Amino acid sequence: FSLAHEEGSLSAILSVLSFYKLNLTKIQSLPIMGREWEYQFYVDLKFSNYLKYKQGVDAIIPLTKDLIILGEYEEGEQTI
């Protein structure tokens, strides 16, 4: 997703994720070329309740631009 350069815009997203018990395991931001002070965010999440995950995503849609879910995966077992 991307966000406008406004005070508290990322904090609002993180608050929603916390409310819905979505565990942020990675966040990366990159500037958007040609759009000064706008950033694209890539996040990885973990969750235990799929319904809360979907509700959380629905709740952040109005706060973001260009939200795209790149994939949803079940957690696998570690072999090491």
Beta strands, then each sheet from edge to edge (+ up, - down):
strand 1: 2-3
strand 2: 23-31
strand 3: 39-46
sheet 1: 1+ 3- 2+
end
